[in-house]
Amino acid sequence: MISFSVLQANLQVHWLTGVLVNVFLWLAAILVRRLFFSPLSKFPGPKVAAATGLYEAYYDVIQEGQYTFKIKELHKKYGTKPQEGPIVRISPNELHVNDPDFYATLFSTNAPRNKFPFYVDQFALPGSGFSTIDHYHHRLRRQPLSPFFSKKSVQRLEPRISQMIEKLCSRIDEFKRSGQPVPMRLAYSCMTTDLITLYAFDAHSKHLDDKDFSPEWNKTIGSVTALGNTMKQIPWVYTMVDFLPDSVVAALSSDMARLIDWQNGLRRLVRDAIAEHDSKAEKPGVAEDGFEVERQDKNIFQSLLDSSLPAEEKTVERLRQEAQLVVGAGSDTVANVLTVTTFHLLANAEKLAKLVQELEKAMLDPKTPAKLGDVENLPYLSAVVQEGLRLAYGLCTRLQRISPDEDLQFREWSIPAGTPVGMTSVLMHHDESIYPNSYDFIPERWIDNPKLDRYLVTFSKGSRMCIGMNLARAEIYLTLATIFRRYKVELFDTIRERDIDLKYDHFLPYPSKESRGVRAIFK
């Protein structure tokens, strides 16, 4: 007679076997559907990428931000010699296109375009305009922000931009007197961060005051973007982190600790803005967390609170997320363009001499602040700015758009409605058929062919293009004009392959781990 314990053990074995079999069949069914019955099964690409998102995870998590470069290889592999394949399937749900002429269709100005949840979830900012999935919800959130970044508003902001550039110059003068090299990426990042924080909240983040140009702030931005590649695969970790004390999170991850500290500072600024709005009281002169505050006619977040946005769009957390986007996007991306452009000018003596000659004619007194209306009309400076934007990329990762209601026709392929389709600025900006010798810094190409602007996507294009484009361009024009009219500058221990060239896609472009940054001596 079989004992009860043996019978129980047999039942447990059969139960476990049944579970494993069902899991296997379920996974097999998903695999078969993705490979053979998915609407995307007709598109070229590696079968393993079509079968599982782990393919992307390997390149972006294990290989630390290499999927952008792998996608470039896939276009070559699935093309017909000598041409590259214009469209590949890069995951179970996503396609990637490498055809510059399709960009205006995918990133449409008029047709509705949604975002891909898998992509935007990496930053846990569903309340921000950047991460808003639905086209119409995005329009609702963007509308009250848009006036602050119009050309007219940027012109009104010009005195503040000039003040911040003058403060940067005063710091450069300190290094000039000591003969020490200036860490350009840090210096530019301090300036752009101080400006956007002032514009957003009337608050001085005071990064330019730091004697070393606030390296911890640069690490914070780096930490946030570096987390994205991993969190894109496991966004539920953010939910777990919310339940843990900050001290525990800090012990587990220095990257997460920096992110939480930054978020807490932004949350406090939002609470202050709400309290002031509700009470109509004046802000105090000094706030917590090292911020100083200053009154101006309007700031971005007071105006958001005054806007017709519904109440659920004005909560502390929603506005904190928008603040993280506004400050983050308004700081490091602009600093990177300035850094890349500065390097290429200093590494090309002929180009630099040409720019300096133009600036000397337009700005007779080097100590007089540059005027935006004057410098943005200088032909060679404009070409330098365009070429700097091209080689800085903006975001180096792919951006996706979804046509929610209509199929997209791309050459002989019909892309089903609802399909995320990505394109990448790095591939666009190094298309040799458009930009010959694309890795070289050649401002003259923009003078010879102004229509190249159609293929410059540093700020993206369409209804969701970067809202801060006008402000960014103003900062770039005024800063470059001031720096290269006022100073003689030389590179210090800076190597392009080590310190400039893109090696890691961490959402933002990053050079090699051995990079010492772009450093320059001012004379």
Helices and strands as residue ranges (DSSP letters): H 4-32, I 33-37, H 47-51, H 54-57, I 58-62, H 67-77, E 87-89, E 95-97, G 100-102, H 103-106, H 117-120, G 121-123, H 135-142, G 146-149, H 151-178, E 182-183, H 184-201, E 203-204, G 207-209, H 215-231, H 236-242, H 246-252, H 254-279, E 292-293, H 300-306, G 311-313, H 316-329, H 332-346, H 349-362, H 372-375, H 379-392, E 398-402, E 408-410, E 413-415, E 420-424, H 425-429, H 444-448, G 450-455, H 469-486, E 489-491, H 496-499, E 504-505, E 509-510, E 519-522
